[in-house]
Amino acid sequence: MKVAINQSNYISWKGYFDMIKSVDLFILYDDVQYTRRDWRNRNKIKTPHGLKWLTIPVNVKGRYLQKIKDTTISDQNWNIAHLKTLKGSQTKCRYFKDVYPFVEDLYLKADQFKIISDINYHFITGICEYLDIDTKIVFSSEYDLSEERKTDRLIDICRQAGATEYISGPLAKDYIIKDKFDEFDIKLTWMNYDNYPIYPQLYGEFVHKISILDLLFNCGSDSKNFI
């Protein structure tokens, strides 16, 4: 049983979905502190005028210790604004006409959610379905967690999920203690984000780490071949 645990991101980059595809169970780490100016509520797209942030406004004032699963949006019309930006900046992409109805449907249905974690889950599962990724996706809050230290919490989740292998992003090397995974006979594997193929992309020099929407608009149903 391969498991990955990651905080939910808004319309994340292709590497995020590559990680989801590589495991049997993907756990959204939503019962940890919400971090400002991070990927939880925003991501980048390419436009004729350069990179642009698409940001979902959330309530953070005076809520410094709130968790991702408790973070609410502050503007219910954010989805319409993002659709307007996408429609204005992505129309020249080869598969825009094919993909836009799917993207528009995701955005219009997103207005039923008030919490950033639920919004991200909505987009993540929708895009996974488009890419034929059938990995099961759940929330960490569904597990009974008692340990506060990072590695111990991850191991606690893995054990409850029945993991035999844990797939982690390379940045976690700064804090993950490998020996503890060995102690519980859980193989620790580092995700490798190198050598992704370049796809036809508009607006200047190629950029890998932007929202996967760029890949969808430029490659359509062939997008699954580039992750």
Secondary structure by P-SEA (a helix, b strand, c coil): cbbbbbcccccccaaaaaaaaaccbbbccccccccccccccccccccccccccbbbbbbcccccccccccccccccaaaaaaaaaaaacccccccccccaaaaaaaaaaccccccaaaaaaaaaaaaaaaaccccbbbbccccccccccaaaaaaaaaaaacccbbbbcccccccccaaaaaaacbbbbbbbcccccccccccccccccccaaaaaaaccccccccc
